[in-house]
Amino acid sequence: MPMTWDALTKASIPMTSDGLAQDAIPITRDAVALATAGEKVLPYDHSIVPQETGYWCGPAATQVVLNSRGIYVAERDLARSIGTHTGGTDYVGLIEQDLDRRVPQAGYVSVYMPNDPPTSAQRQRLWGDLVRGINAGWGMIMNWVAPPSNYPRGVKGSISPRYGGGTVYHYVAAMGYDDTPGARAVWIADSGFWPFGYWCGFDQVATLIPPKGYTYADAAP
């Protein structure tokens, strides 16, 4: 069952990638994205974002994307259909395959970014794919590799997520963007770490994906 807002405000307990719980911290409505000029953020139920186990970040990110379209699927059911195990979800293509079965009209496509740092062409494609998918009403799922030197940092007044415990291998849902020139940013629904939602600069987001990948909707806006 999804967590209620009351449950979140009483004790939100994010998990590290190795399944260890962090300290319980209350979450407030201030953490929720409120769109302003230059931003486009898809609506979704923020109370369902926290993942239910230490290794269901892939299913949790998928759940958010589907929820944004008014489709509710239990995290456990998504874990089963995606093929997630106690070691996590092996690669983002497994999530794409599940989305293709559930919402074929979205036309999800997986893209891999083997270069670290990414090339200029890869960065340009990432931004274009993100904007195309969000404008069509579909979130993007990213597979991140975040070493301690590159933990995601909140921008635009967002609180930075509480990553820790070494290199974090993780899936997140990108649910919005800000195309302000010189300050492009991505709204991240992050199932594993409080505050579970924040703006992250696009330049940093592009460095968090290699050598993994992402899946986006290629549907027409």
N, C-alpha and C positions, 0 to 999 in steps of 0.2 A: 504494500500500500504506500502511496506517496505520503511524505511528511507534511503535516499541516503547518500553517504559518505560526500557530501557537507553539507547536513543538520546536520549530526552528528558533524562536525567540527565547525559549527556555534553555535549550542546550544544543547548539549546532556542533557536531563533532566531526571535523574533516579527518581524512585518513591519508597517510603517506603512501607512496607507491609500494612499500613493503607491507602494507596492512596495519601499520601502527597508528593508533589514534592520537591526534594532537589534543591539546587542552581544549575543553569546551569553552566556546566564546559565543555570547549572544549576537545575533544578527539583527540589524534594524532595517527599516524600510528605506533609509538613506542609501543603502547599498544597491538598490534597484535602479536600473538604467532609466533615466528620463530624457527623452530625445529633445534636442535643441536644434537650432539652425545648423545645417551642414551634416546632420546625423540622420541615419536611418537605422532603427533598431526594431527587430521583429518582436511581437508580443509572445510571451510564454509564461507558464506558471512557475514563478521563481521558487516556490516551495518544494518542487520536485527535484531540483538540481542536485542536491547532495547524493552521492552514490551510496548504495546500501552495503557494499563490501569493499575491501581494499583493492579489488581487482576488476570491478565492474565499471571502470571509467568509460570504456567504449560503449557499453549498453546505456549508461547514464547519459552520455552525450547524444546518442541516438534518440533516446526518450525525449530529450528537450527539443530536438529538431522536429520530431513527430508531433509533440504537444503543441508546438507553435502553429501547426496546421489543424488543430482540433482533434488529433488522433492520440488516444491514450493507450499505451501498451506497457504492461508491467516490466520493470527492469529485469526481473528473473526470466520472463519469457523472451525478452530481447537477448539476454545472455545465452540462452539455449539456442535460439535460432541463428545468432551470429557465430556461435562456436567458441565463445569466450570460456577460458578455463582458469584455474587458480593462478596461472602465470600471466593472465591478461588476455587481450585480443591480439593475435599474432601480427596482423597487418591491416591497414585501413580498407583494403579491398574486400575484406570479409564484411565490413559494415556496408560498403557500397552494394554488395550482392544482396544483403538483407533489405536495404532500402529499395533496390530495384524490384524485389518481389512485392513489397508492401505499397510502394508509391511509384509505379513505373512512369507515371506522367511527369515526374520531376526530372527524369533523365540524369541521374547521378553518374558522375565520372570520377575516377580516381587518378590523381596526378602524383608522381613521386619526385622528390627533390634530393638527388644523391649528392649534390655539390654543397660543401660546407666550407666557407659561406656560399649562399646561393648566388648564381649569376644574375646579372641585371635582367636578362630575359626571363629567368625563372621568377624573379620578384615582380616583374611587370605582369606576367601571366597570373601569379597568385592574386594580385590586386584585382585584375580584370575578372577572374573567376569568382572571387568573393563578391564583388559588386553585382555581377550578373545574377548569381544565385540569390543574394539578399533581395535584389530588386524584383525577382520573380517570386519572392515569399518563402524561400527555403534556406535554412541554415547550412553552414559548412562545418564538417567535422575534420579536425586537424589532429595528427599524431605528433606529439611533441617529445623532444629530448632536451631536458633542461638541466645542465650542470650547475653547480653552486655559483659559478661565475656569471651565469646567464639566467637566473631565476626571473620569471616575469615580473615586471615593475608596473605598478599602476600609474596611469597618466590622467590628465584632465580632472584631477581631484579625486581619483579612485584610490582606495586603499590597496596596497600591494598584497597579493595572496601569500599565505604563510607556508611557502615551500620550505623543505628541509630534509635532512637525512641523506645527502649525497645526490647523485644524478637521478632525476625524476623522469620516468618514462610514462607518458600520460596521453589521454585523449581529452580534447575539449571541444565544445561547440562554439563556433563563431557566429553570433546572432545579430551582428550589426556592424556598421562602419561609420566613420567620420571622414569625409573627403576634404576637410579644410586644407588648403594648400600649405605645405610645409609642416603640417601637424596631423597627418593621416593616422587614424587609430582604428582598432577593432574592439568591439564589445565581446568579451569572452564569458560564456557560461561555463564555469569550472567546477566540476562535481566533487573534486577531491580536496579543495583548500578554501577555507574561509577567506574572503566574504562571499565566495561562490559566484561572483559576478563583478567584472571590472573592465575598464578601458585599458588596453595595452597598445603601445605605439606600434604602428605597422612595421617599422624597420626592425624592431625586436622580434615581433611575431614571425617575420620571414626567416630569422636566424634560429628560431626554436623548432622548426619543422625538419630540417636536414638531420640525418639522411633518410628520414621517413617520408610521409606524404599526407595528402588530404583528399577528401571527396567533396565535390560541390555539385549543385544542381545546374544542369545545362539547359533548363527549360526557358522558354521565352518569357520575358517580363509581361 
